[in-house]
Amino acid sequence: MKKSLLIFSLFFIPSLSQAEFKGGNELKSSCNATSSNVEQAICLGYVMAVADIYINKQICLPKNVTAGQAKDVVLKYLNSYPERLHFSADSLVLDSLKNTFPCR
């Protein structure tokens, strides 16, 4: 029993310490994918999920902004700030949308 707990802790616990689910490099890769509809959908879904969490709190999207436009804003931000791509994807999405669509 102790042996199996030791093996579990050596292999699985370090992977649980990763703070973010997705990084900026991964998100940029998904958003830039031209040959994969799945990757584009992952990007769009990720951007929409983060926007939904922060909408009317830190992000105030105009009523006529589409999900595709929000994704384009995020992609422009990711392309403009390559030095930030090591940050978590959710923080980059939040920063890009908050800077473009701040709440007044």
N, C-alpha and C positions, 0 to 999 in steps of 0.2 A: 504494500500500500504506500509506504513512504517513497519507494522508488518511483512509482507511477506519479505521485504528486511532484516529485523533483523533476521528472521528465516534462510534465505538464508545465511547470513554472519556468523551466528553461526555454521551452519552445513557444509557448503561447502568451505568457504574460508580457514579454517585451513588445509584442505586436499590439497589445492593447494600449500601450502608452502613446501611440501615435495620436496627435491632437486633432488632426483634421481628416475628413473623409477623402477630400480631393484637393490637390494643389493647383496653383495657377498654371503651371506648365501642362498639366493634364487637361484642364478646362480649355486652355487655348488650343490644344491639339484637337479636342472634340469640336470646338467651335469652328476651326479652320478646315475640318475634314470636308473635302468636296466629293469624295467617292462613296461616302457612307451616310446613308440616311439615318442609321441608328446613332452614329456619333453626333450628328446634327440634332437629333431628338434628345439625346442626353444633355447636350449643351443647353438647348432651349428649356428643357425641364428643370435643369439646375438653376438657371437664371430666374425662371418663373417661381420656383420654390423659395429662393432667397428673397425675391421681391415680395412675395406673399407674406413672408414673416415680418418684414420691416415696413410694409406699406402703411401710410398714414402715421408712422412713428418717426422714422428717419428718412423715408422715401415718400414723396408725394407725386405719383405719376398722374399726368393729365389723363382725362377720361378717354381721349382718342389715341393714346399710345398703345401700339400692339406689342405682343410678346416678341415678335421678330425685331421690332425697333429697339426694344430693351436689350435683346441679345446683341444687336449691332453696336449699341452703346458700350456694352461690356467688352466686346471683341476689339473695338477701337481702343479702349482703355488698356486692354492686355497687350495690344500691339504697340501702344505708345509708351508703356512703362515696363520694358522687359526686365529691368532690375528688380521688380517687385514680384516676379513670377514664382519665387520660392515661398511666398506667403500662401495662406490657405485660400482656396477658391472662393469660399463664402465671404471672406473679408474683402477680396478684390471685387466681387460682384457688388457688395454693399457700397464700397468706396466709389465705384464708377457710377452707380445709379444715384447715390446720395449727392455726388458732385453735379450730376446732370439734372436731377429732379429733386432739389432740396425742398423741405417743408418750410413754409414761411411763417 
